Amino acid sequence: MSHFYQLKAGVRQGGVFSPIALGIYIDGLVKLVNESTIGCKIGACCTGIVLYADDIILLAPSLHGLQSLINICVSEFNFSVYGC
């Protein structure tokens, strides 16, 4: 069993406001990925990001393209992939 600890930031799991807050938080990321035109063609659409609930999938036709999408995410959220 783990010990209880206090959360000082974030939204509650299952909270009514949680999906809205997530949408507001990642809206800028979705816009940047779509504007980059990096992604896989699905029909006539170029899709680089797919969202479902709190899951995000990045789609790219190459490893270089995927790294470019990851770099967009890192710069948008201003954090290090390696936690440094």
BAFI-3210 file (N, C-alpha, C; in Angstrom, 3 decimals, decimal comma, padded with zeros to 6 digits):
// residues 84
n [1|2|3|4|5|6|7|8|9|10|11|12|13|14|15|16|17|18|19|20|21|22|23|24|25|26|27|28|29|30|31|32|33|34|35|36|37|38|39|40|41|42|43|44|45|46|47|48|49|50|51|52|53|54|55|56|57|58|59|60|61|62|63|64|65|66|67|68|69|70|71|72|73|74|75|76|77|78|79|80|81|82|83|84]
n.u [000,836|000,438|001,419|-000,636|-000,622|-000,460|-001,902|-000,847|-001,362|-003,190|-006,048|-009,000|-009,350|-011,879|-013,386|-015,868|-015,003|-012,547|-012,161|-012,640|-010,674|-008,369|-008,714|-008,489|-005,867|-004,313|-004,965|-003,395|-001,195|-002,347|-003,065|-000,499|000,692|-001,040|-000,613|001,980|001,967|003,049|002,584|000,505|-001,200|-004,604|-007,036|-008,012|-006,970|-004,329|-003,014|-001,622|-001,917|-003,817|-006,490|-007,931|-009,959|-007,788|-005,583|-002,945|-001,915|000,762|001,273|003,360|005,046|007,672|010,677|012,131|010,143|008,438|010,117|010,238|007,587|007,559|009,424|007,953|005,966|007,542|008,599|006,232|005,136|007,268|009,194|011,604|012,270|013,708|013,506|015,298]
n.v [-001,185|002,237|005,461|008,273|011,337|014,845|016,568|019,331|020,607|020,456|018,585|016,897|013,359|012,199|014,416|016,929|019,240|018,477|017,307|019,609|021,368|019,973|020,086|022,856|023,197|021,705|022,747|024,642|023,072|021,209|022,920|023,824|021,397|020,701|022,883|022,409|020,592|018,071|014,712|011,766|010,804|010,417|009,441|012,356|014,014|015,361|014,022|014,535|014,312|012,565|012,494|011,111|011,122|011,398|010,626|010,865|010,574|010,696|010,978|010,185|010,094|009,296|008,614|010,927|012,855|012,197|012,810|015,552|016,252|015,509|017,342|019,695|019,299|019,266|021,884|023,363|022,673|023,178|021,471|018,997|016,022|014,072|014,605|016,366]
n.w [000,000|-000,696|000,584|001,487|-000,297|-000,835|-003,533|-005,354|-007,669|-010,762|-012,037|-010,891|-011,231|-013,246|-012,758|-013,448|-014,742|-015,722|-018,464|-019,996|-019,077|-019,897|-022,685|-023,137|-022,291|-024,145|-026,588|-027,985|-028,693|-030,474|-032,568|-033,389|-034,259|-036,355|-038,089|-038,815|-040,855|-040,850|-040,957|-041,360|-044,319|-044,368|-046,220|-047,759|-045,905|-043,968|-041,199|-038,109|-035,445|-033,062|-030,855|-027,946|-025,276|-022,636|-024,033|-026,384|-029,699|-031,867|-035,306|-037,985|-041,161|-041,175|-039,253|-038,794|-039,184|-037,045|-034,905|-035,267|-034,633|-031,940|-030,984|-031,338|-029,408|-027,061|-027,087|-026,924|-024,433|-022,871|-021,510|-020,589|-022,374|-021,151|-018,494|-017,301]
ca.u [000,000|001,188|001,021|-001,357|000,148|-001,295|-001,670|-000,864|-001,715|-003,879|-007,505|-009,411|-009,713|-013,330|-014,058|-016,672|-014,216|-011,289|-012,025|-012,592|-009,342|-007,408|-008,908|-007,904|-004,419|-003,626|-005,446|-002,260|-000,399|-003,072|-002,925|000,882|000,915|-001,780|000,044|003,272|001,667|003,747|001,614|000,151|-002,423|-005,757|-007,920|-007,492|-006,510|-003,018|-003,264|-000,401|-002,238|-005,130|-006,784|-009,091|-009,946|-006,513|-004,518|-002,495|-001,108|001,407|001,444|004,297|005,449|009,081|011,260|012,476|008,882|007,978|010,964|009,806|006,356|007,939|010,050|006,865|005,360|008,487|008,673|004,938|004,941|008,488|009,783|012,593|011,820|014,488|013,291|016,434]
ca.v [000,000|003,486|006,500|009,398|012,561|015,959|017,126|020,791|021,129|019,485|018,471|015,604|012,280|012,049|015,680|017,481|020,255|017,903|017,261|020,980|021,894|019,316|020,650|024,205|023,060|021,155|023,374|025,241|021,977|020,680|023,915|023,799|020,155|020,799|023,884|021,899|019,713|016,791|013,708|010,736|011,084|009,539|010,009|013,627|014,794|015,107|013,910|014,392|014,106|011,985|012,619|010,408|011,358|012,016|009,977|011,586|009,785|011,471|010,185|010,768|009,125|008,921|008,840|012,358|013,575|011,954|013,603|016,946|016,409|015,466|018,634|020,669|019,059|019,691|023,347|023,912|022,479|023,673|020,512|018,106|014,651|013,223|015,009|017,129]
ca.w [000,000|-000,737|001,532|000,906|-000,497|-001,260|-004,868|-005,283|-008,987|-011,597|-011,921|-010,346|-012,134|-013,308|-012,458|-014,535|-015,431|-016,200|-019,925|-020,521|-018,755|-020,789|-024,023|-023,143|-022,111|-025,319|-027,821|-028,699|-029,264|-031,635|-033,639|-033,895|-035,005|-037,615|-038,932|-039,269|-042,009|-040,727|-040,540|-042,331|-045,070|-044,181|-047,241|-048,259|-044,755|-043,370|-039,766|-037,343|-034,037|-032,797|-029,433|-027,408|-023,836|-022,264|-024,792|-027,573|-030,620|-032,925|-036,526|-038,942|-042,173|-041,028|-037,938|-038,748|-038,997|-035,679|-034,011|-035,412|-033,855|-030,523|-030,689|-031,208|-028,092|-026,032|-027,061|-026,504|-023,001|-022,239|-020,584|-021,168|-022,550|-020,261|-017,105|-016,775]
c.u [000,880|000,635|000,265|-000,414|-000,774|-000,901|-001,806|-001,229|-002,452|-005,387|-007,837|-009,735|-011,234|-014,089|-014,780|-015,855|-012,960|-011,167|-011,925|-011,202|-008,280|-007,508|-008,295|-006,380|-003,713|-004,071|-004,310|-001,385|-001,054|-002,936|-001,523|001,158|000,193|-001,132|001,376|003,142|002,517|002,696|001,373|-001,139|-003,451|-006,837|-007,277|-006,901|-005,104|-003,210|-001,953|-000,661|-003,654|-005,321|-008,008|-008,985|-008,624|-005,324|-004,211|-001,625|-000,543|001,641|002,381|004,735|006,899|009,543|011,614|011,228|008,346|008,806|010,587|008,533|006,640|008,584|009,015|006,215|006,255|008,531|007,358|004,755|006,175|009,011|010,763|012,034|012,510|014,373|014,417|016,061]
c.v [001,247|004,457|007,591|010,578|013,606|016,417|018,636|021,428|020,042|019,508|017,059|014,612|012,134|013,314|016,216|018,472|019,685|017,830|018,649|021,569|021,282|019,890|022,038|024,117|022,611|021,783|023,975|024,195|021,433|021,635|023,887|022,547|020,212|021,785|023,381|021,071|018,444|015,788|012,697|011,121|009,997|010,102|011,261|014,479|014,379|015,143|013,656|014,115|013,559|012,022|011,797|010,480|012,032|011,347|010,771|010,649|010,737|010,540|010,901|009,690|008,656|009,177|010,311|013,195|013,417|012,752|015,077|017,202|016,377|016,780|019,737|020,529|019,568|021,214|023,970|023,796|022,830|022,731|019,624|016,696|013,737|013,638|015,811|018,591]
c.w [000,000|000,298|000,791|000,743|-001,098|-002,664|-004,789|-006,615|-009,751|-011,393|-011,450|-011,449|-012,103|-012,989|-013,681|-015,368|-016,094|-017,717|-020,564|-020,283|-019,662|-022,201|-024,157|-023,104|-023,388|-026,639|-028,642|-029,368|-030,528|-032,815|-034,244|-034,726|-036,348|-038,586|-039,481|-040,549|-042,025|-040,275|-041,641|-043,039|-044,795|-045,086|-047,789|-047,138|-044,331|-041,859|-039,041|-035,874|-033,926|-031,287|-029,080|-025,892|-023,464|-022,941|-026,052|-028,401|-031,666|-034,104|-037,476|-039,929|-042,052|-039,598|-037,759|-038,509|-037,591|-034,685|-034,091|-034,617|-032,353|-030,111|-030,538|-029,835|-026,972|-025,949|-026,596|-024,994|-022,189|-021,154|-021,329|-021,255|-021,537|-018,795|-016,487|-016,622]
res [m|s|h|f|y|q|l|k|a|g|v|r|q|g|g|v|f|s|p|i|a|l|g|i|y|i|d|g|l|v|k|l|v|n|e|s|t|i|g|c|k|i|g|a|c|c|t|g|i|v|l|y|a|d|d|i|i|l|l|a|p|s|l|h|g|l|q|s|l|i|n|i|c|v|s|e|f|n|f|s|v|y|g|c]
***
